[in-house]
Structure formats: C-alpha cells, structure tokens
C-alpha cells in the first residue's frame, strides 16, 4: 500500500485538479468513482462548500485550507476493476471518518495511473489509486488537522492497520528495494558510491562504520568502546513515550562524496553549521540494540569455530594409555618421571603389559563369562613379598630402588614371564 500526504493553501485549485475530465494518460474518463463527506453537488458547489468553512477562519493565522492524501493499493491487495473501485472508495471514506472526524472531504478513485508491467505476461496492468481532499477546518471548532496526523508515517501505519484489521486485507510488503534518492538530478540507491569509492550519503557511511565495529567487537560493551576507533560516537536518548534509542554521530567526512558536500565542506542536508551528522538507530532497519547484540554474538561464534587455534584436540590413544597406567599402578611398576625417567624400565613395563593383554584375551576366549582372566588374584600376591619401609633418617633414593625392585619381581612371578632371552635383563640393585 503506497501512501502520500501533503498540505494545500488553495483548496479550490486542488478540487479542480481532482475533478478534471481527462486523465494524465489521455483517458477520457479520469475518475471511476467519487464520494464525499459533508458535501454534495457539482464541481462549483463542492468548491464553494469547502471554501465556506474559511469565512470563520483568520487567514493570516490559518493559511492551509486542505490536506491532500494519495492512497494506492497493489494489485495483490485490491485488484483493478470498477466494482473494486467503489469498494475501495468506501473503504477510504470509512478510514477518513474514523481518523479525521468532523471534516468535509472529497474522495476520487482514479484510473489514469501509469500502472506496471506484469512479469509473467509482459502486459501493462492498471492499479487503483484514490485522491483525498480533506478540509483543514473542523466543522465545529474550525481547528486544523493535528500536526502528528499530517505525516507520512502516521498515514501509512494507520491505514495499513485499519484495512488489515477491519477488512482483512493482507498488506503487500512489496519488493525489498534499496532506498532511492535524487542528488543533483541523479537517481542513486542506498550504499551507492562515486568513482572514488566515497558514499553519496553520510548515513550510508555511518552504517558501514557500525558494521565494521560489530565485526571488531566481542560484546556490546566492547562495541561501544570501539566506536571511537571507527570515527563514531553514540548518545543514548529517550522518546516522549519512555523508549530508549541511540543516535550515532559521524566525526569524519573523509569517506563522503564531494557531491554531498557544500563549498565549505559541510553536509548539505544538515542545517546548522558545525553540527555533526547523525543517525538514529530506529530510523534504520537492523541497527536496534537487540539487532547489534545478536550480530556480535553470531560473529563471535563464527570466529571461534573458524579459528584453528581453538579447535579441540581429540586424542585417539587416551583410553589405551589409561589402561597401561592402571596396570602399572596395580602391579607396583614404577619407571620414574621427568629427570628420573628410566627408559629401560619403561620398555620392560610395556612388554609386561603387552603380554598381560595377550594372555588376558586368550583366557577370555575359552573361559566362561563369569571367569576372571588372571590366575592369581592380586590379594594373594602381597604375602609373598614384603614391601620395604623407609626408616627415619633413611636414604630416600636407596628406598625407591629397593621398592621398584620388589614390585618388579612381584609382577614377574604373577605373570610367569621367562627372562632367559638375551633381550631382557634382570633388574638389580
């Protein structure tokens, strides 16, 4: 739904324009359907009745005579047809009575628009559009339309909400087109740059800097701290309804095209000299605090998963090592650690563990499910060997040697290992 609104100081000229016979496209009949509120008759009578309201108004203080609205639905909302034209006109009339009460009004539903080309058929299709000439003088108090009701945003939102809730019309969001603006007669789109790569709009530069700051931040607090690095500052403000918003100010114009600057190097669209160009976050989609916070969170997750340094290392031999360490503890085998590491004892411990695993697997293959693998329980080993005790004032080094020797022979006896091979040597003190 496309809506436009403006104010007119000459209601007679406005009505004459809307009630003209021929259309812009050469059509003999311009208006398909007309209706009024508080007025009747031909063109002259309508103009006279609307002008009559201003005989009680001070022209010096109240110069605006009418509010001009244009409302145009897409073919998906209300398809073009003479029958739908009347329904649409009555719908607009209902809207005016609801939101602009006690005011005379002329509504003209017209067919002289350019229309659009249907992509599927390649043919031109017409669309309906309604012109509304609304008296700016209340019929009882002669007051003008409230200033908040003369803005585009108010008209667009209230009309969309009204027809979708009362008439169950699904609003057509349209194509996601970039914003367009004219600059020195040239039509440019959002984020467009000149031949030097500089932005035509300072707001595009602000948005670009905010996005770069998001990528460089890991939290919202970090984002605010980093803004200065990207030539921005932020001010937290409140609306009249209590809602908080942020205004981002640009401190450098080095990325702004000369087409957007005046002869003194200032932004043309900013009235006060020395005023920093700014952007309110609620005026631009995707720049609310909740959106920025979400983007930072998403960016941090992606950065963490793509960084090889933070990838988790999966050790495939951890289970085997754990079983080997448990075997050594259970059988009192100590091959030392760090500077005391004995490579020869470690290799012999590995050989003992390998034979233990092989013997264990052989016995399990012929044993019943309840049968244990070891022939001699570990609690039967202890009485055969007395573990030495370190006496007070004794030599710690000699004690450790004697303890290792004792545990070694315990394991050898239990596992029945033959050391006659020249590859193995008896441990000795």
Secondary structure, 3 states (H helix, E strand, C coil): CEEEEEEECCHHHHHHHHCCCCCCCCCCCCEEEEEEECCCCCHHHHHHHHHHHHHHCCCCCCCCCEEEEEEECCCCCCCCCHHHHHHHHHHHHHHHHHHCCCCCEEEEEECCCCCEECCCCCCEECCCEEEEEEECCCCCCCCCCCHHHCCHHHHHHHHHHHHHHHCCCCCCCCCCCCCEEEECCEEEECCCECCCCCECCHHHHHHHHHHHHHHCCCCHHHHHHHHHHHCEEEEEEECCCCCEEEEEEECCCCCECHHHECCCCCECCCCCCCCCCEEEHHHCCCCCHHHHHHHHHHHHHHHHHHCHHHCCCCCCCHHHHHHHHHHHHHCCCCCCCHHHCCHHHHHHHHHHHHHHHHHHHHHHHHCCCCCCCCCCCHHHCHHHCCCCCCCCCCCHHHHHHHHHHHHHHHHHHHHCCCCCCCCCCCCCC
